[in-house]
Amino acid sequence: MKTFKNIVSGLLVAILFTSLGFSQQMKELEIGSKAPMVDKKMKNVSGNEISLQDAAKENGLVVIFSCNTCPWVERWEDR
């Protein structure tokens, strides 16, 4: 369950970055580049301040971008 919370937190951070327009201001990263703004703190759904760096654990962090109107994503979300 803890891993799921980390994934959700990371996803919310990524959505916030996108919604604030950061995706338009950043250039495409080369493979192997370090993630930008990993120490930027934002509130998660629980109201706690968290950064990508805080969410990343020993095995890393996965951020998933999905659209809740996509039929494939709708079927996947129940997993």
mmCIF file of the N, C-alpha and C atoms, coordinates in Angstrom:
data_MODEL
# 
_entry.id   MODEL 
# 
loop_
_atom_site.group_PDB 
_atom_site.id 
_atom_site.type_symbol 
_atom_site.label_atom_id 
_atom_site.label_alt_id 
_atom_site.label_comp_id 
_atom_site.label_asym_id 
_atom_site.label_entity_id 
_atom_site.label_seq_id 
_atom_site.pdbx_PDB_ins_code 
_atom_site.Cartn_x 
_atom_site.Cartn_y 
_atom_site.Cartn_z 
_atom_site.occupancy 
_atom_site.B_iso_or_equiv 
_atom_site.pdbx_formal_charge 
_atom_site.auth_seq_id 
_atom_site.auth_comp_id 
_atom_site.auth_asym_id 
_atom_site.auth_atom_id 
_atom_site.pdbx_PDB_model_num 
ATOM 1   N N  . MET A 1 1  ? 0.825   -1.192 0.000   1.00 0.00 ? 1  MET A N  1 
ATOM 2   C CA . MET A 1 1  ? 0.000   0.000  0.000   1.00 0.00 ? 1  MET A CA 1 
ATOM 3   C C  . MET A 1 1  ? 0.868   1.256  0.000   1.00 0.00 ? 1  MET A C  1 
ATOM 4   N N  . LYS A 1 2  ? 2.017   1.194  0.673   1.00 0.00 ? 2  LYS A N  1 
ATOM 5   C CA . LYS A 1 2  ? 2.905   2.348  0.735   1.00 0.00 ? 2  LYS A CA 1 
ATOM 6   C C  . LYS A 1 2  ? 3.426   2.705  -0.658  1.00 0.00 ? 2  LYS A C  1 
ATOM 7   N N  . THR A 1 3  ? 3.755   1.683  -1.452  1.00 0.00 ? 3  THR A N  1 
ATOM 8   C CA . THR A 1 3  ? 4.230   1.924  -2.813  1.00 0.00 ? 3  THR A CA 1 
ATOM 9   C C  . THR A 1 3  ? 3.146   2.586  -3.637  1.00 0.00 ? 3  THR A C  1 
ATOM 10  N N  . PHE A 1 4  ? 1.896   2.153  -3.479  1.00 0.00 ? 4  PHE A N  1 
ATOM 11  C CA . PHE A 1 4  ? 0.790   2.761  -4.206  1.00 0.00 ? 4  PHE A CA 1 
ATOM 12  C C  . PHE A 1 4  ? 0.669   4.242  -3.853  1.00 0.00 ? 4  PHE A C  1 
ATOM 13  N N  . LYS A 1 5  ? 0.811   4.567  -2.574  1.00 0.00 ? 5  LYS A N  1 
ATOM 14  C CA . LYS A 1 5  ? 0.749   5.969  -2.149  1.00 0.00 ? 5  LYS A CA 1 
ATOM 15  C C  . LYS A 1 5  ? 1.869   6.775  -2.782  1.00 0.00 ? 5  LYS A C  1 
ATOM 16  N N  . ASN A 1 6  ? 3.058   6.186  -2.882  1.00 0.00 ? 6  ASN A N  1 
ATOM 17  C CA . ASN A 1 6  ? 4.181   6.879  -3.505  1.00 0.00 ? 6  ASN A CA 1 
ATOM 18  C C  . ASN A 1 6  ? 3.913   7.133  -4.980  1.00 0.00 ? 6  ASN A C  1 
ATOM 19  N N  . ILE A 1 7  ? 3.337   6.146  -5.646  1.00 0.00 ? 7  ILE A N  1 
ATOM 20  C CA . ILE A 1 7  ? 3.024   6.301  -7.069  1.00 0.00 ? 7  ILE A CA 1 
ATOM 21  C C  . ILE A 1 7  ? 1.975   7.384  -7.258  1.00 0.00 ? 7  ILE A C  1 
ATOM 22  N N  . VAL A 1 8  ? 0.944   7.353  -6.439  1.00 0.00 ? 8  VAL A N  1 
ATOM 23  C CA . VAL A 1 8  ? -0.112  8.360  -6.541  1.00 0.00 ? 8  VAL A CA 1 
ATOM 24  C C  . VAL A 1 8  ? 0.445   9.751  -6.257  1.00 0.00 ? 8  VAL A C  1 
ATOM 25  N N  . SER A 1 9  ? 1.290   9.856  -5.239  1.00 0.00 ? 9  SER A N  1 
ATOM 26  C CA . SER A 1 9  ? 1.897   11.148 -4.922  1.00 0.00 ? 9  SER A CA 1 
ATOM 27  C C  . SER A 1 9  ? 2.730   11.659 -6.088  1.00 0.00 ? 9  SER A C  1 
ATOM 28  N N  . GLY A 1 10 ? 3.509   10.772 -6.678  1.00 0.00 ? 10 GLY A N  1 
ATOM 29  C CA . GLY A 1 10 ? 4.318   11.163 -7.830  1.00 0.00 ? 10 GLY A CA 1 
ATOM 30  C C  . GLY A 1 10 ? 3.469   11.579 -8.999  1.00 0.00 ? 10 GLY A C  1 
ATOM 31  N N  . LEU A 1 11 ? 2.399   10.872 -9.229  1.00 0.00 ? 11 LEU A N  1 
ATOM 32  C CA . LEU A 1 11 ? 1.493   11.211 -10.320 1.00 0.00 ? 11 LEU A CA 1 
ATOM 33  C C  . LEU A 1 11 ? 0.880   12.583 -10.094 1.00 0.00 ? 11 LEU A C  1 
ATOM 34  N N  . LEU A 1 12 ? 0.480   12.866 -8.883  1.00 0.00 ? 12 LEU A N  1 
ATOM 35  C CA . LEU A 1 12 ? -0.110  14.160 -8.590  1.00 0.00 ? 12 LEU A CA 1 
ATOM 36  C C  . LEU A 1 12 ? 0.896   15.288 -8.766  1.00 0.00 ? 12 LEU A C  1 
ATOM 37  N N  . VAL A 1 13 ? 2.115   15.053 -8.385  1.00 0.00 ? 13 VAL A N  1 
ATOM 38  C CA . VAL A 1 13 ? 3.165   16.056 -8.590  1.00 0.00 ? 13 VAL A CA 1 
ATOM 39  C C  . VAL A 1 13 ? 3.344   16.302 -10.086 1.00 0.00 ? 13 VAL A C  1 
ATOM 40  N N  . ALA A 1 14 ? 3.369   15.235 -10.870 1.00 0.00 ? 14 ALA A N  1 
ATOM 41  C CA . ALA A 1 14 ? 3.541   15.368 -12.317 1.00 0.00 ? 14 ALA A CA 1 
ATOM 42  C C  . ALA A 1 14 ? 2.369   16.113 -12.937 1.00 0.00 ? 14 ALA A C  1 
ATOM 43  N N  . ILE A 1 15 ? 1.169   15.831 -12.486 1.00 0.00 ? 15 ILE A N  1 
ATOM 44  C CA . ILE A 1 15 ? -0.013  16.529 -13.003 1.00 0.00 ? 15 ILE A CA 1 
ATOM 45  C C  . ILE A 1 15 ? 0.073   18.007 -12.661 1.00 0.00 ? 15 ILE A C  1 
ATOM 46  N N  . LEU A 1 16 ? 0.509   18.309 -11.454 1.00 0.00 ? 16 LEU A N  1 
ATOM 47  C CA . LEU A 1 16 ? 0.643   19.705 -11.051 1.00 0.00 ? 16 LEU A CA 1 
ATOM 48  C C  . LEU A 1 16 ? 1.679   20.417 -11.913 1.00 0.00 ? 16 LEU A C  1 
ATOM 49  N N  . PHE A 1 17 ? 2.834   19.772 -12.155 1.00 0.00 ? 17 PHE A N  1 
ATOM 50  C CA . PHE A 1 17 ? 3.843   20.366 -13.027 1.00 0.00 ? 17 PHE A CA 1 
ATOM 51  C C  . PHE A 1 17 ? 3.245   20.679 -14.392 1.00 0.00 ? 17 PHE A C  1 
ATOM 52  N N  . THR A 1 18 ? 2.487   19.742 -14.935 1.00 0.00 ? 18 THR A N  1 
ATOM 53  C CA . THR A 1 18 ? 1.892   19.915 -16.257 1.00 0.00 ? 18 THR A CA 1 
ATOM 54  C C  . THR A 1 18 ? 0.848   21.018 -16.239 1.00 0.00 ? 18 THR A C  1 
ATOM 55  N N  . SER A 1 19 ? -0.009  21.031 -15.226 1.00 0.00 ? 19 SER A N  1 
ATOM 56  C CA . SER A 1 19 ? -1.083  22.017 -15.173 1.00 0.00 ? 19 SER A CA 1 
ATOM 57  C C  . SER A 1 19 ? -0.554  23.435 -14.958 1.00 0.00 ? 19 SER A C  1 
ATOM 58  N N  . LEU A 1 20 ? 0.598   23.564 -14.334 1.00 0.00 ? 20 LEU A N  1 
ATOM 59  C CA . LEU A 1 20 ? 1.172   24.891 -14.121 1.00 0.00 ? 20 LEU A CA 1 
ATOM 60  C C  . LEU A 1 20 ? 1.972   25.384 -15.311 1.00 0.00 ? 20 LEU A C  1 
ATOM 61  N N  . GLY A 1 21 ? 2.072   24.579 -16.346 1.00 0.00 ? 21 GLY A N  1 
ATOM 62  C CA . GLY A 1 21 ? 2.764   25.004 -17.550 1.00 0.00 ? 21 GLY A CA 1 
ATOM 63  C C  . GLY A 1 21 ? 4.242   24.720 -17.554 1.00 0.00 ? 21 GLY A C  1 
ATOM 64  N N  . PHE A 1 22 ? 4.761   23.989 -16.582 1.00 0.00 ? 22 PHE A N  1 
ATOM 65  C CA . PHE A 1 22 ? 6.180   23.684 -16.553 1.00 0.00 ? 22 PHE A CA 1 
ATOM 66  C C  . PHE A 1 22 ? 6.583   22.868 -17.769 1.00 0.00 ? 22 PHE A C  1 
ATOM 67  N N  . SER A 1 23 ? 5.685   22.036 -18.257 1.00 0.00 ? 23 SER A N  1 
ATOM 68  C CA . SER A 1 23 ? 6.024   21.181 -19.393 1.00 0.00 ? 23 SER A CA 1 
ATOM 69  C C  . SER A 1 23 ? 6.313   22.013 -20.630 1.00 0.00 ? 23 SER A C  1 
ATOM 70  N N  . GLN A 1 24 ? 5.689   23.174 -20.763 1.00 0.00 ? 24 GLN A N  1 
ATOM 71  C CA . GLN A 1 24 ? 5.927   24.017 -21.915 1.00 0.00 ? 24 GLN A CA 1 
ATOM 72  C C  . GLN A 1 24 ? 7.226   24.809 -21.780 1.00 0.00 ? 24 GLN A C  1 
ATOM 73  N N  . GLN A 1 25 ? 7.673   25.049 -20.556 1.00 0.00 ? 25 GLN A N  1 
ATOM 74  C CA . GLN A 1 25 ? 8.868   25.842 -20.325 1.00 0.00 ? 25 GLN A CA 1 
ATOM 75  C C  . GLN A 1 25 ? 10.143  25.010 -20.383 1.00 0.00 ? 25 GLN A C  1 
ATOM 76  N N  . MET A 1 26 ? 10.026  23.701 -20.198 1.00 0.00 ? 26 MET A N  1 
ATOM 77  C CA . MET A 1 26 ? 11.200  22.844 -20.170 1.00 0.00 ? 26 MET A CA 1 
ATOM 78  C C  . MET A 1 26 ? 11.476  22.245 -21.533 1.00 0.00 ? 26 MET A C  1 
ATOM 79  N N  . LYS A 1 27 ? 12.750  22.069 -21.812 1.00 0.00 ? 27 LYS A N  1 
ATOM 80  C CA . LYS A 1 27 ? 13.144  21.384 -23.026 1.00 0.00 ? 27 LYS A CA 1 
ATOM 81  C C  . LYS A 1 27 ? 13.136  19.891 -22.772 1.00 0.00 ? 27 LYS A C  1 
ATOM 82  N N  . GLU A 1 28 ? 13.058  19.120 -23.835 1.00 0.00 ? 28 GLU A N  1 
ATOM 83  C CA . GLU A 1 28 ? 13.062  17.665 -23.705 1.00 0.00 ? 28 GLU A CA 1 
ATOM 84  C C  . GLU A 1 28 ? 14.365  17.217 -23.060 1.00 0.00 ? 28 GLU A C  1 
ATOM 85  N N  . LEU A 1 29 ? 14.255  16.294 -22.122 1.00 0.00 ? 29 LEU A N  1 
ATOM 86  C CA . LEU A 1 29 ? 15.432  15.784 -21.427 1.00 0.00 ? 29 LEU A CA 1 
ATOM 87  C C  . LEU A 1 29 ? 16.052  14.644 -22.220 1.00 0.00 ? 29 LEU A C  1 
ATOM 88  N N  . GLU A 1 30 ? 17.346  14.583 -22.206 1.00 0.00 ? 30 GLU A N  1 
ATOM 89  C CA . GLU A 1 30 ? 18.059  13.468 -22.822 1.00 0.00 ? 30 GLU A CA 1 
ATOM 90  C C  . GLU A 1 30 ? 17.944  12.254 -21.916 1.00 0.00 ? 30 GLU A C  1 
ATOM 91  N N  . ILE A 1 31 ? 17.975  11.074 -22.492 1.00 0.00 ? 31 ILE A N  1 
ATOM 92  C CA . ILE A 1 31 ? 17.941  9.849  -21.705 1.00 0.00 ? 31 ILE A CA 1 
ATOM 93  C C  . ILE A 1 31 ? 19.131  9.847  -20.757 1.00 0.00 ? 31 ILE A C  1 
ATOM 94  N N  . GLY A 1 32 ? 18.876  9.543  -19.504 1.00 0.00 ? 32 GLY A N  1 
ATOM 95  C CA . GLY A 1 32 ? 19.920  9.525  -18.487 1.00 0.00 ? 32 GLY A CA 1 
ATOM 96  C C  . GLY A 1 32 ? 20.080  10.837 -17.739 1.00 0.00 ? 32 GLY A C  1 
ATOM 97  N N  . SER A 1 33 ? 19.355  11.875 -18.166 1.00 0.00 ? 33 SER A N  1 
ATOM 98  C CA . SER A 1 33 ? 19.422  13.168 -17.479 1.00 0.00 ? 33 SER A CA 1 
ATOM 99  C C  . SER A 1 33 ? 18.772  13.071 -16.113 1.00 0.00 ? 33 SER A C  1 
ATOM 100 N N  . LYS A 1 34 ? 19.202  13.924 -15.218 1.00 0.00 ? 34 LYS A N  1 
ATOM 101 C CA . LYS A 1 34 ? 18.579  13.993 -13.902 1.00 0.00 ? 34 LYS A CA 1 
ATOM 102 C C  . LYS A 1 34 ? 17.261  14.755 -14.032 1.00 0.00 ? 34 LYS A C  1 
ATOM 103 N N  . ALA A 1 35 ? 16.276  14.345 -13.257 1.00 0.00 ? 35 ALA A N  1 
ATOM 104 C CA . ALA A 1 35 ? 14.965  14.994 -13.286 1.00 0.00 ? 35 ALA A CA 1 
ATOM 105 C C  . ALA A 1 35 ? 15.076  16.412 -12.736 1.00 0.00 ? 35 ALA A C  1 
ATOM 106 N N  . PRO A 1 36 ? 14.416  17.374 -13.371 1.00 0.00 ? 36 PRO A N  1 
ATOM 107 C CA . PRO A 1 36 ? 14.456  18.750 -12.880 1.00 0.00 ? 36 PRO A CA 1 
ATOM 108 C C  . PRO A 1 36 ? 13.496  18.947 -11.710 1.00 0.00 ? 36 PRO A C  1 
ATOM 109 N N  . MET A 1 37 ? 13.796  19.897 -10.874 1.00 0.00 ? 37 MET A N  1 
ATOM 110 C CA . MET A 1 37 ? 12.933  20.344 -9.783  1.00 0.00 ? 37 MET A CA 1 
ATOM 111 C C  . MET A 1 37 ? 12.515  19.224 -8.839  1.00 0.00 ? 37 MET A C  1 
ATOM 112 N N  . VAL A 1 38 ? 13.401  18.270 -8.578  1.00 0.00 ? 38 VAL A N  1 
ATOM 113 C CA . VAL A 1 38 ? 13.060  17.141 -7.706  1.00 0.00 ? 38 VAL A CA 1 
ATOM 114 C C  . VAL A 1 38 ? 12.857  17.555 -6.255  1.00 0.00 ? 38 VAL A C  1 
ATOM 115 N N  . ASP A 1 39 ? 13.334  18.751 -5.885  1.00 0.00 ? 39 ASP A N  1 
ATOM 116 C CA . ASP A 1 39 ? 13.193  19.201 -4.505  1.00 0.00 ? 39 ASP A CA 1 
ATOM 117 C C  . ASP A 1 39 ? 12.036  20.181 -4.317  1.00 0.00 ? 39 ASP A C  1 
ATOM 118 N N  . LYS A 1 40 ? 11.289  20.477 -5.372  1.00 0.00 ? 40 LYS A N  1 
ATOM 119 C CA . LYS A 1 40 ? 10.136  21.381 -5.302  1.00 0.00 ? 40 LYS A CA 1 
ATOM 120 C C  . LYS A 1 40 ? 9.027   20.719 -4.489  1.00 0.00 ? 40 LYS A C  1 
ATOM 121 N N  . LYS A 1 41 ? 8.606   21.343 -3.404  1.00 0.00 ? 41 LYS A N  1 
ATOM 122 C CA . LYS A 1 41 ? 7.564   20.793 -2.522  1.00 0.00 ? 41 LYS A CA 1 
ATOM 123 C C  . LYS A 1 41 ? 6.185   21.275 -2.970  1.00 0.00 ? 41 LYS A C  1 
ATOM 124 N N  . MET A 1 42 ? 5.244   20.325 -2.990  1.00 0.00 ? 42 MET A N  1 
ATOM 125 C CA . MET A 1 42 ? 3.858   20.629 -3.309  1.00 0.00 ? 42 MET A CA 1 
ATOM 126 C C  . MET A 1 42 ? 2.961   19.767 -2.433  1.00 0.00 ? 42 MET A C  1 
ATOM 127 N N  . LYS A 1 43 ? 1.709   20.163 -2.296  1.00 0.00 ? 43 LYS A N  1 
ATOM 128 C CA . LYS A 1 43 ? 0.772   19.385 -1.488  1.00 0.00 ? 43 LYS A CA 1 
ATOM 129 C C  . LYS A 1 43 ? 0.256   18.196 -2.289  1.00 0.00 ? 43 LYS A C  1 
ATOM 130 N N  . ASN A 1 44 ? 0.164   17.048 -1.614  1.00 0.00 ? 44 ASN A N  1 
ATOM 131 C CA . ASN A 1 44 ? -0.441  15.874 -2.242  1.00 0.00 ? 44 ASN A CA 1 
ATOM 132 C C  . ASN A 1 44 ? -1.913  15.817 -1.841  1.00 0.00 ? 44 ASN A C  1 
ATOM 133 N N  . VAL A 1 45 ? -2.607  14.755 -2.220  1.00 0.00 ? 45 VAL A N  1 
ATOM 134 C CA . VAL A 1 45 ? -4.039  14.660 -1.935  1.00 0.00 ? 45 VAL A CA 1 
ATOM 135 C C  . VAL A 1 45 ? -4.340  14.597 -0.442  1.00 0.00 ? 45 VAL A C  1 
ATOM 136 N N  . SER A 1 46 ? -3.357  14.217 0.361   1.00 0.00 ? 46 SER A N  1 
ATOM 137 C CA . SER A 1 46 ? -3.545  14.169 1.812   1.00 0.00 ? 46 SER A CA 1 
ATOM 138 C C  . SER A 1 46 ? -3.276  15.518 2.471   1.00 0.00 ? 46 SER A C  1 
ATOM 139 N N  . GLY A 1 47 ? -2.833  16.496 1.682   1.00 0.00 ? 47 GLY A N  1 
ATOM 140 C CA . GLY A 1 47 ? -2.522  17.808 2.219   1.00 0.00 ? 47 GLY A CA 1 
ATOM 141 C C  . GLY A 1 47 ? -1.108  17.931 2.736   1.00 0.00 ? 47 GLY A C  1 
ATOM 142 N N  . ASN A 1 48 ? -0.302  16.869 2.596   1.00 0.00 ? 48 ASN A N  1 
ATOM 143 C CA . ASN A 1 48 ? 1.088   16.896 3.047   1.00 0.00 ? 48 ASN A CA 1 
ATOM 144 C C  . ASN A 1 48 ? 1.987   17.461 1.958   1.00 0.00 ? 48 ASN A C  1 
ATOM 145 N N  . GLU A 1 49 ? 3.027   18.160 2.369   1.00 0.00 ? 49 GLU A N  1 
ATOM 146 C CA . GLU A 1 49 ? 4.019   18.669 1.425   1.00 0.00 ? 49 GLU A CA 1 
ATOM 147 C C  . GLU A 1 49 ? 4.945   17.526 1.018   1.00 0.00 ? 49 GLU A C  1 
ATOM 148 N N  . ILE A 1 50 ? 5.161   17.352 -0.280  1.00 0.00 ? 50 ILE A N  1 
ATOM 149 C CA . ILE A 1 50 ? 6.018   16.272 -0.773  1.00 0.00 ? 50 ILE A CA 1 
ATOM 150 C C  . ILE A 1 50 ? 6.705   16.731 -2.055  1.00 0.00 ? 50 ILE A C  1 
ATOM 151 N N  . SER A 1 51 ? 7.889   16.207 -2.277  1.00 0.00 ? 51 SER A N  1 
ATOM 152 C CA . SER A 1 51 ? 8.617   16.481 -3.512  1.00 0.00 ? 51 SER A CA 1 
ATOM 153 C C  . SER A 1 51 ? 8.883   15.162 -4.215  1.00 0.00 ? 51 SER A C  1 
ATOM 154 N N  . LEU A 1 52 ? 9.320   15.236 -5.465  1.00 0.00 ? 52 LEU A N  1 
ATOM 155 C CA . LEU A 1 52 ? 9.687   14.013 -6.177  1.00 0.00 ? 52 LEU A CA 1 
ATOM 156 C C  . LEU A 1 52 ? 10.812  13.298 -5.435  1.00 0.00 ? 52 LEU A C  1 
ATOM 157 N N  . GLN A 1 53 ? 11.729  14.068 -4.898  1.00 0.00 ? 53 GLN A N  1 
ATOM 158 C CA . GLN A 1 53 ? 12.849  13.497 -4.155  1.00 0.00 ? 53 GLN A CA 1 
ATOM 159 C C  . GLN A 1 53 ? 12.358  12.753 -2.903  1.00 0.00 ? 53 GLN A C  1 
ATOM 160 N N  . ASP A 1 54 ? 11.341  13.308 -2.231  1.00 0.00 ? 54 ASP A N  1 
ATOM 161 C CA . ASP A 1 54 ? 10.763  12.657 -1.053  1.00 0.00 ? 54 ASP A CA 1 
ATOM 162 C C  . ASP A 1 54 ? 10.048  11.361 -1.437  1.00 0.00 ? 54 ASP A C  1 
ATOM 163 N N  . ALA A 1 55 ? 9.375   11.365 -2.579  1.00 0.00 ? 55 ALA A N  1 
ATOM 164 C CA . ALA A 1 55 ? 8.582   10.208 -3.004  1.00 0.00 ? 55 ALA A CA 1 
ATOM 165 C C  . ALA A 1 55 ? 9.457   9.075  -3.527  1.00 0.00 ? 55 ALA A C  1 
ATOM 166 N N  . ALA A 1 56 ? 10.609  9.398  -4.088  1.00 0.00 ? 56 ALA A N  1 
ATOM 167 C CA . ALA A 1 56 ? 11.495  8.369  -4.642  1.00 0.00 ? 56 ALA A CA 1 
ATOM 168 C C  . ALA A 1 56 ? 12.078  7.537  -3.505  1.00 0.00 ? 56 ALA A C  1 
ATOM 169 N N  . LYS A 1 57 ? 12.087  6.246  -3.708  1.00 0.00 ? 57 LYS A N  1 
ATOM 170 C CA . LYS A 1 57 ? 12.629  5.320  -2.714  1.00 0.00 ? 57 LYS A CA 1 
ATOM 171 C C  . LYS A 1 57 ? 13.802  4.555  -3.312  1.00 0.00 ? 57 LYS A C  1 
ATOM 172 N N  . GLU A 1 58 ? 14.226  3.499  -2.656  1.00 0.00 ? 58 GLU A N  1 
ATOM 173 C CA . GLU A 1 58 ? 15.390  2.718  -3.066  1.00 0.00 ? 58 GLU A CA 1 
ATOM 174 C C  . GLU A 1 58 ? 15.312  2.253  -4.527  1.00 0.00 ? 58 GLU A C  1 
ATOM 175 N N  . ASN A 1 59 ? 14.131  1.849  -4.964  1.00 0.00 ? 59 ASN A N  1 
ATOM 176 C CA . ASN A 1 59 ? 13.965  1.345  -6.329  1.00 0.00 ? 59 ASN A CA 1 
ATOM 177 C C  . ASN A 1 59 ? 13.547  2.425  -7.323  1.00 0.00 ? 59 ASN A C  1 
ATOM 178 N N  . GLY A 1 60 ? 13.498  3.674  -6.907  1.00 0.00 ? 60 GLY A N  1 
ATOM 179 C CA . GLY A 1 60 ? 13.165  4.761  -7.811  1.00 0.00 ? 60 GLY A CA 1 
ATOM 180 C C  . GLY A 1 60 ? 11.735  5.234  -7.649  1.00 0.00 ? 60 GLY A C  1 
ATOM 181 N N  . LEU A 1 61 ? 11.238  5.909  -8.660  1.00 0.00 ? 61 LEU A N  1 
ATOM 182 C CA . LEU A 1 61 ? 9.902   6.483  -8.658  1.00 0.00 ? 61 LEU A CA 1 
ATOM 183 C C  . LEU A 1 61 ? 9.339   6.380  -10.061 1.00 0.00 ? 61 LEU A C  1 
ATOM 184 N N  . VAL A 1 62 ? 8.124   5.915  -10.163 1.00 0.00 ? 62 VAL A N  1 
ATOM 185 C CA . VAL A 1 62 ? 7.444   5.833  -11.455 1.00 0.00 ? 62 VAL A CA 1 
ATOM 186 C C  . VAL A 1 62 ? 6.359   6.898  -11.473 1.00 0.00 ? 62 VAL A C  1 
ATOM 187 N N  . VAL A 1 63 ? 6.356   7.706  -12.512 1.00 0.00 ? 63 VAL A N  1 
ATOM 188 C CA . VAL A 1 63 ? 5.324   8.719  -12.699 1.00 0.00 ? 63 VAL A CA 1 
ATOM 189 C C  . VAL A 1 63 ? 4.537   8.330  -13.937 1.00 0.00 ? 63 VAL A C  1 
ATOM 190 N N  . ILE A 1 64 ? 3.232   8.230  -13.781 1.00 0.00 ? 64 ILE A N  1 
ATOM 191 C CA . ILE A 1 64 ? 2.373   7.813  -14.881 1.00 0.00 ? 64 ILE A CA 1 
ATOM 192 C C  . ILE A 1 64 ? 1.476   8.981  -15.282 1.00 0.00 ? 64 ILE A C  1 
ATOM 193 N N  . PHE A 1 65 ? 1.484   9.302  -16.568 1.00 0.00 ? 65 PHE A N  1 
ATOM 194 C CA . PHE A 1 65 ? 0.580   10.301 -17.105 1.00 0.00 ? 65 PHE A CA 1 
ATOM 195 C C  . PHE A 1 65 ? -0.572  9.546  -17.765 1.00 0.00 ? 65 PHE A C  1 
ATOM 196 N N  . SER A 1 66 ? -1.774  9.831  -17.357 1.00 0.00 ? 66 SER A N  1 
ATOM 197 C CA . SER A 1 66 ? -2.920  9.164  -17.964 1.00 0.00 ? 66 SER A CA 1 
ATOM 198 C C  . SER A 1 66 ? -4.086  10.138 -18.068 1.00 0.00 ? 66 SER A C  1 
ATOM 199 N N  . CYS A 1 67 ? -5.058  9.775  -18.867 1.00 0.00 ? 67 CYS A N  1 
ATOM 200 C CA . CYS A 1 67 ? -6.234  10.605 -19.092 1.00 0.00 ? 67 CYS A CA 1 
ATOM 201 C C  . CYS A 1 67 ? -7.452  9.811  -18.646 1.00 0.00 ? 67 CYS A C  1 
ATOM 202 N N  . ASN A 1 68 ? -8.245  10.353 -17.748 1.00 0.00 ? 68 ASN A N  1 
ATOM 203 C CA . ASN A 1 68 ? -9.375  9.599  -17.216 1.00 0.00 ? 68 ASN A CA 1 
ATOM 204 C C  . ASN A 1 68 ? -10.525 9.428  -18.201 1.00 0.00 ? 68 ASN A C  1 
ATOM 205 N N  . THR A 1 69 ? -10.397 9.937  -19.421 1.00 0.00 ? 69 THR A N  1 
ATOM 206 C CA . THR A 1 69 ? -11.421 9.718  -20.437 1.00 0.00 ? 69 THR A CA 1 
ATOM 207 C C  . THR A 1 69 ? -10.989 8.680  -21.473 1.00 0.00 ? 69 THR A C  1 
ATOM 208 N N  . CYS A 1 70 ? -9.788  8.181  -21.354 1.00 0.00 ? 70 CYS A N  1 
ATOM 209 C CA . CYS A 1 70 ? -9.270  7.160  -22.276 1.00 0.00 ? 70 CYS A CA 1 
ATOM 210 C C  . CYS A 1 70 ? -9.866  5.805  -21.889 1.00 0.00 ? 70 CYS A C  1 
ATOM 211 N N  . PRO A 1 71 ? -10.460 5.069  -22.835 1.00 0.00 ? 71 PRO A N  1 
ATOM 212 C CA . PRO A 1 71 ? -11.046 3.766  -22.508 1.00 0.00 ? 71 PRO A CA 1 
ATOM 213 C C  . PRO A 1 71 ? -10.039 2.784  -21.908 1.00 0.00 ? 71 PRO A C  1 
ATOM 214 N N  . TRP A 1 72 ? -8.817  2.779  -22.403 1.00 0.00 ? 72 TRP A N  1 
ATOM 215 C CA . TRP A 1 72 ? -7.798  1.872  -21.860 1.00 0.00 ? 72 TRP A CA 1 
ATOM 216 C C  . TRP A 1 72 ? -7.486  2.242  -20.415 1.00 0.00 ? 72 TRP A C  1 
ATOM 217 N N  . VAL A 1 73 ? -7.336  3.530  -20.136 1.00 0.00 ? 73 VAL A N  1 
ATOM 218 C CA . VAL A 1 73 ? -7.028  3.979  -18.774 1.00 0.00 ? 73 VAL A CA 1 
ATOM 219 C C  . VAL A 1 73 ? -8.192  3.661  -17.846 1.00 0.00 ? 73 VAL A C  1 
ATOM 220 N N  . GLU A 1 74 ? -9.426  3.853  -18.302 1.00 0.00 ? 74 GLU A N  1 
ATOM 221 C CA . GLU A 1 74 ? -10.583 3.536  -17.473 1.00 0.00 ? 74 GLU A CA 1 
ATOM 222 C C  . GLU A 1 74 ? -10.566 2.074  -17.044 1.00 0.00 ? 74 GLU A C  1 
ATOM 223 N N  . ARG A 1 75 ? -10.226 1.169  -17.962 1.00 0.00 ? 75 ARG A N  1 
ATOM 224 C CA . ARG A 1 75 ? -10.161 -0.263 -17.614 1.00 0.00 ? 75 ARG A CA 1 
ATOM 225 C C  . ARG A 1 75 ? -8.972  -0.556 -16.699 1.00 0.00 ? 75 ARG A C  1 
ATOM 226 N N  . TRP A 1 76 ? -7.859  0.148  -16.893 1.00 0.00 ? 76 TRP A N  1 
ATOM 227 C CA . TRP A 1 76 ? -6.634  -0.086 -16.130 1.00 0.00 ? 76 TRP A CA 1 
ATOM 228 C C  . TRP A 1 76 ? -6.754  0.405  -14.695 1.00 0.00 ? 76 TRP A C  1 
ATOM 229 N N  . GLU A 1 77 ? -7.503  1.486  -14.458 1.00 0.00 ? 77 GLU A N  1 
ATOM 230 C CA . GLU A 1 77 ? -7.560  2.104  -13.130 1.00 0.00 ? 77 GLU A CA 1 
ATOM 231 C C  . GLU A 1 77 ? -8.085  1.163  -12.053 1.00 0.00 ? 77 GLU A C  1 
ATOM 232 N N  . ASP A 1 78 ? -8.915  0.199  -12.398 1.00 0.00 ? 78 ASP A N  1 
ATOM 233 C CA . ASP A 1 78 ? -9.451  -0.729 -11.405 1.00 0.00 ? 78 ASP A CA 1 
ATOM 234 C C  . ASP A 1 78 ? -8.441  -1.763 -10.935 1.00 0.00 ? 78 ASP A C  1 
ATOM 235 N N  . ARG A 1 79 ? -7.301  -1.866 -11.594 1.00 0.00 ? 79 ARG A N  1 
ATOM 236 C CA . ARG A 1 79 ? -6.295  -2.866 -11.220 1.00 0.00 ? 79 ARG A CA 1 
ATOM 237 C C  . ARG A 1 79 ? -5.646  -2.505 -9.912  1.00 0.00 ? 79 ARG A C  1 
# 
